[in-house]
Amino acid sequence: MQQNKSVTEFILLGLTQDPMREKIVFIIFFIFYTGTVLGNLLIIVTIRFSRNLGSPIQTLGNPMYFFLFYLSIADTCFSTSIAPRLIVDSLSVKKVISYNECMTQVFALHLFGCMEILVLMLMAADRYVAICKPLRYPTIMRRQVCVILITFAWICSFIHATTQNALVMRLPFCGSNLIDHYCCDLQPLLKLACMDTYKINLQLVSNSGVVCSSGFLLLMISYIIILHSLRNHSAEARRKALSTCTSHIIVVILFFGPCIFIYTRPPTTFPIDKMVAVFYTIGTPFLNPLIYTLRNREVKNAMRKLWSLKVTVQRVQ
């Protein structure tokens, strides 16, 4: 990896420098990360194997759960790109990260972050077609189309992350190497660069900022259209659609609000940035499994059936 600087490593200041608070950070984020991995893996396993279990949970083979499968993968990888280092660093005296590791973290953060945004948009599009065009739904959202859409999402995410990394790697770092954050990201690195970063920040904002803002705007418009169209449906259909859309909207607000705050502004940093970033790097991946399982009867039924099958197999053995 080309190194355009005299700095070969950075020191992360983390969420706090107080030893007692760092222990609290370790406990809280260890619980959050463990919950994130277990919760998302449970969803992945449930959706992956439920198709073979037959009725009444064959609905988990429909497009919404196909996209939920990849949302859980993106959540797990997104959180893993940040949380393990934060947990380990909370017990370390000197939180050192090499230049190459820092650039890798930036790439992973934006690869899986962008993937999450695009999957949320695909899930909203799926709900729009299911509710507003129910007769054409099986044709429009057939399996081949879903595979093409998710492949396109991975390609777009890779291009986005590569573009961001290319811009950051152009920055010369020749002064302080102290990053006032718990991870490597765009704004903290721009602050350390020994050059005028105005133009590069415009490029970063036009990439990450536009992805976040346009994604949020399109999602909210789609859900407004969906909710408006529910007037013509039965009470039971409205209840089910509202339950699904409500959980999606909660995820959208929790994820996009902090993202827009961080990535759509001039190259400045604020003390609150680190706590805001916690919401979308740690909080949302943790909450997604809870939101999509506790509010979803099909997923809960599938989990019960998988568990009962496991117990039955163990008894037979």
N, C-alpha and C positions, 0 to 999 in steps of 0.2 A: 504494500500500500504506500503510495507516494506521500512523503512527509514534507509539507511546505511550511516549515517553521523551525525554530530553535528549541521549542518546548517538546520534550519527548514523553512527558506524562503530566497528568492533571491531578489535583487534590480536590476531592469532593467534600464540601463542608457539611453536607447532609441536612436533615431537618432541624437538628439542634446540636449544640456542642456540650450541653449539660450531661454529665455521665448518668445521672439518675433518669433523666428524660430519655436518654438513649436506650436504657434498659426497657422502658415502657414502650418505646418505638419498636424494639425487637419483639416484644411479646405481642403487641397489637398486630403488626404486619406479618408476623409468622402465622398467626391465626387467620388473618385475611388471605394470605397467599395459599395456605393449606386448604382453606375453604374454597378458594377459587379453583385450584387444581382438581380437588375431589369433586366439586359440584359440576364443573364443566366436563370432566371425564365421565361422570355418571350420565350426563345428557348424551355425550358422544356414544357411549356403550349402549345406552337405552335405544337410541335412534338406530344405531348400526344393526343391533340384533333383534329389535322388535319386529322387523319386517318378516322374520322367519317364524314368528309365534302365532300368526293368524289372527282372526277376529277375537276380541273387539278392538284391537289396536292397530289394525292395518293402516289407519289414518296417519300414522307416523311415517308412512312412506310418501305422503303428499309433499308438494314443493315447500310449504312453510317449514316443515321439519327438516327437509333437505338443506335449506338455507340456515336453519338453527344449528344444524350439525357443524357447518363451517363457521358460524358465528362463535360457537364454543371453542373450536380449534383456534380461531383468531384471538379470542379472549385469553386462552391458556398461554399461547405464545407471546402475546402482548404483555401480559403480566409477568411472564418468565423473563422477558428482556429487561425488566426493571426490578422486580421485588427481591429476587435472591441476593443481588448485590446490596440493595438497601438493608436487608436483614443482616447480612454479614458485616457490612460497614458500621452498623449500629453498635457492634461489639469491638470494632477496631479503633485503635488510637489514631492511626494515620490512614485516611481513606484514599489510597492511591489507585488511579486507573491510567493505563498506558494510552498513548495517542491512538493506536490501532484499535484497542478495546473500546475507546470512546466513540470512534467513528462507526464501529460495528454496532454499538448500542443505538446510535442515532439512526442507522439504517434499519435495524430491527424494530425500533419504536415506530418509525413511519411506515414500514412495510405492513406490519400487523395492525397499526392504528388505521391506516387507509383502508385495509381490507375490512375492518370492522364497520367503517362508514359505508362502504359499498354494499356489504351484506345487509346492513340495516335498510339501505335503499331498495335492495332486491326484495326484502321481506315486505316492505311497504307496497311495492309494485305488485307482489303476489296477493296481498290482501285487497288491493284495489281491484284487480281482475276478478278475484273470488267473489267479492261483494257486489261490484258494479256490473260485471259481465259474467254471471254465473254459468250461463249456457255455453259460453265459449271458453270457459276456464280450462277444461281438460285438454283442449286443442292448443290454446295459447301457452299454457304453462306445462307442456308435456316434458318428459324426462330429458330429451335431447336438448331442448331449449334451456332448461335449468343448468345442465352441464356446460353449455356454451357460455351462459351468463356468468357462472362462477369461475370459469377459466378466464374469461375477459376481466373479471374483477381482480384475479391474481396478477394478471399481466399489467393492468393499470396500477396496482399497488406497487409492483416491482419498479415500474417506470417512475412513479412518484418518489419512492424511497431513494432510487438511484440519482434522480435529479437533485434532491435535497442534499444527499451526501456529496455530490460533485460540487455544489456551491459551498458547503462548509469546508471541504478539503482545500479550497482555494484560499482560505483565510490564513494569514501569517500570524503565528503566536510567538511573540518574542519578549513578552513582559511577564506579568503575573500568571501563574498557572492554577490559581484558586478558583474553583467553580462553586458559586454560592447556590448549590442545588444538590439534590440527592441522586441525580443522573445527568448524563450528557444529553443536552437538547440544544435547539437552535439559538434561542435568545441568550442563555448564559454563555454560550461560545462566542456569539457576536460581541458580547460585552468585553471579552478578553482579547479580541483581535486588535493588532496594532496597525489599523488602517481605517479609512472612512468606510463604514459598513452600510451607508444609506442605500446605495444601489442594490447591494446584495440582499439587504433586508426587504426591499421592494420585491425582489425576485422570490424570496422565501414566502412573503405574505401572499404574492400572486399565486403561489403553489399551495402551501398548506392552508393559508387563510381562505382562499377561494374554495378549496376542497371542503373545509369545515362549514363555511357560510352557505355555499350553494347546496351542499348536502342537507343541512338543517332546513333551509328554505323549501327545497323540493319535498322533503319528508313531511313538513308541517302542512304544505299545500295538499299533498296526497291524502293525509289523514282528515283534513277539513272536508275534502271531496267525499271521502268514504263516510264520514259521520253525517254529512248532508244527505247522502243517498240512502241512509238507513231508514229514513222516514217512510219509504215505500215497502219496508219489510215487516214480517210478523214480529210479535213481541219476543218470541223465543230467539229468532234470528238476530234481532237487535241486541238482545242480552249477550249472546255468544260473541257477536262481532265487537261489541263495546268492551267486553272482557279482554279480547285479544288485542284490540287497538290501544286500550288503556295501558297495558303492560308494555307495548312497543313505545308509546309516547313517553312513559316514565324513563325508559332506557335512553331515548333520544335526548331528552332534556338533561339528564345526568351526564351524558357523554359529550354532547355538542356544546352545552353552555360553557364549561371550563375550556374546551378546545378553542372556541371562538374568542374567549377572553385572552388566551395565551398567544394565538397565532395571527390575529388580525389587528395589530397595533404597531407603532413605531418601535425601533430597537431599544427598548427600555425594560428594566426589570423592577419588580416591586417585591417587598417582603412577603406579601400574600401569595406570590406565584407558586411557591412550593406546596402550600396547602391546597391551592386550586388544582394543581397538577395531580395531587393525590386522588382527587375525585375520579379523573378519567384514566389514570394509570393503574390504580389499585382498587378504588371503590367500585367502578362500573363492572369490571370483570368479575368481582366478587358477588355483586348484586344480580347480574344477569341470570345465573342458574336459579336463584331464589325466585326471581320474578317470573321466569318462564316455566318453572315447575309448580310453585305454590298456587299460581293463578291458572294453571292449565290442567284440566281433568284428564285429557288423553295421555299426557306425559306421566302424570302420577299413576294412572292405571297401568301404563306400560312398565313402570318401575316395579309396581307391586307384582305384576305377572312374571317379570324377570326374576324377582327375588323368590317368589313361590316356586318357580321352575328350578332355581338353584338349590333350594331346600329339598325339593323332591328328588333331584339327582343325587344329592349327598346322602339321603336316607336309603336310596336304592343301592348305592355303593357300600 
